[in-house]
Amino acid sequence: MTKSFNLKAWLLLLPALSLLVAFTHWPTLKTLWRSVTWARSDVAPSQFVGLENYQLLMDDPVFWQVIENNFWYAVGTVPTSIALAIAMALWVNGKIRHKGLLRLAYFTPTILPMITVANIWLFFYSPGIGLFDQILGSIGIQGPNWLGDPDTALPSLMAMTIWKEAGFFMIFYLAALQTLSPELYDAARLEGAGPWRIFRRITFPLLMPTTLFVLINALLNAFKLVDHLFILTKGGPNNASNLLLYYIYETAFSFLDSYYAATLTVIMLIALALIALVQILMFDRKIHYR
Amino acid sequence: MLKVNQLTRIYDEKAVVDRLSFEVGDGEFVALLGPSGCGKSTSLKMIAGLETPDAGSIELNGKDITLLAPGKRELAMVFQSYALFPHLSVKENILFGLKARKVNKSDQQKRLNSVVDLVDLGEHLNKKPGQLSGGQCQRVALARAIVSEADLCLMDEPLSNLDAKLRNEMRSEIRALQQRLGMSVIYVTHDQVEAMSMADKIVLMNDGKVEQVGVPNALYNQPETVFTAQFIGSPPMNLLPSNAHWIGVRPEHIEIREGGTAAQVISCDYHGADTIVLAEVKRGDNETATVKLRHPGHALFEAGQGISIFWESTNEHRFPRAS
């Protein structure tokens, strides 16, 4: 019985497993292998070079710049979009009119594809004729060249990302808020707790499981989402807004160096795995799960 | 100490609480009793400040608190679901209100220690509510209410989530605690046994209105309305038509004995100490009525068997019969 049961289990697992192996695990291994090999050209046979590609990476100033950019991109977008998401969720969860419309409004940026969003924001940021410059112009201020200036390019991307992500995270917080018993709040109010104490001592701790989930996703997204770079800056000017994944794409498909791209990819995978691990280890024990 | 005056709450043009008035004295245990949906929980919420009344007033120690924020009323409340904070330890749950009210540390500790002894939670202080049994959660909820040293404690069906045995234990425990601490309590329940056994005074509600207010004994022995007569007591009071009146007789006041009214047994329900006999009697020419009577011991009557039932006329209650 166990044997046929095992067989059945494997058969049931097979479709999902074969997809996972073919499109996730095998390419991962292949990338790992590629990162330690090199070939003179596409037709030449590749040869094992050990950690030479990694040595190259250490000496690559662009690599260090995209790492730094990605760091600031994550630091700038993740906490802000989470804080914004909680604030919006608390608001649309309250007793207000047209709740449904408001929720929809906040969620709209999430429904739109990143490419569409980037095109809309391209108009916002256009020098002179763009929305921001027109608004600033009407009060007599000349706006900067948002996407063209190395100082403002990355922050401009960050603003757009926050706008896009906050609504998405709000949905998770909204769902979590609705599972909290109203009697808990009645009890807290009767005990004399004010709104801030209620948020700090009750709402926020009870939202922690959601926050961990959202935090991991937000950080991963900070590395994974680069669609907008294609439309808005292409990593420029002078790599000022370049991010790791976009740099990998450029290396592989513009510079056609798939070996170095594989090396960069491995670094990114390690970084992402570490981020997830650290967060889970750090927060898991402190969080109250039901 | 608490005066509720003409309190009214309207939902969708229907008064769910309709001109409710009653008073709670110092150290008095008052039960708000009534069937589901009679407005008793809504009344309690209005007293707690969790709902806003549409009319009427609430006065606590001579101060009008009708529109005061819940936290400013100096009330404590025990919720039906306990409403313990699931992420906080028992200790933090109990101390939550004291911290919110900025009571100083040494006072907090003193009050915590004494209340923990009272409800016997010593070994569980650092556990989370999820690790406790229903009865222990109930104690934490009680402790949180007691530690606030509020003038008045509201309890909203606090025992309804416990099993029957635990419910009986907690009933006497709460009552003992209340008397020992001299707490004033408003206790909402739909269970007449709880109200009868615990309360100094019962406010019986029906359909948003007060049906009768009185000590348990008065509600049982001098019911003023048919509703009271039938709601209090189990099995409920028998109602027999008699011209323009209902005649009410409690099942335990009916005896099976020669020389009474002829009746026919319908069924018997054996309860151990006694047997509830359901029988049919003729009233007048073409009216019949069923009565339940409490017969001591084990009685075996066949269905259809003729018996004779008797009750003293002093045990009769009369109610006007609405046509």
Boltz contact constraints between the chains, C-beta under 6 A:
constraints:
  - contact:
      token1: [A, 183]
      token2: [B, 79]
      max_distance: 6.0
  - contact:
      token1: [A, 183]
      token2: [B, 81]
      max_distance: 6.0
  - contact:
      token1: [A, 183]
      token2: [B, 83]
      max_distance: 6.0
  - contact:
      token1: [A, 184]
      token2: [B, 83]
      max_distance: 6.0
  - contact:
      token1: [A, 186]
      token2: [B, 50]
      max_distance: 6.0
  - contact:
      token1: [A, 187]
      token2: [B, 83]
      max_distance: 6.0
  - contact:
      token1: [A, 189]
      token2: [B, 70]
      max_distance: 6.0
  - contact:
      token1: [A, 189]
      token2: [B, 71]
      max_distance: 6.0
  - contact:
      token1: [A, 190]
      token2: [B, 70]
      max_distance: 6.0
  - contact:
      token1: [A, 190]
      token2: [B, 77]
      max_distance: 6.0
  - contact:
      token1: [A, 191]
      token2: [B, 96]
      max_distance: 6.0
  - contact:
      token1: [A, 191]
      token2: [B, 97]
      max_distance: 6.0
  - contact:
      token1: [A, 191]
      token2: [B, 100]
      max_distance: 6.0
  - contact:
      token1: [A, 192]
      token2: [B, 71]
      max_distance: 6.0
  - contact:
      token1: [A, 192]
      token2: [B, 97]
      max_distance: 6.0
  - contact:
      token1: [A, 192]
      token2: [B, 100]
      max_distance: 6.0
  - contact:
      token1: [A, 192]
      token2: [B, 101]
      max_distance: 6.0
  - contact:
      token1: [A, 193]
      token2: [B, 100]
      max_distance: 6.0
  - contact:
      token1: [A, 197]
      token2: [B, 100]
      max_distance: 6.0
  - contact:
      token1: [A, 205]
      token2: [B, 87]
      max_distance: 6.0
  - contact:
      token1: [A, 206]
      token2: [B, 87]
      max_distance: 6.0
  - contact:
      token1: [A, 288]
      token2: [B, 87]
      max_distance: 6.0
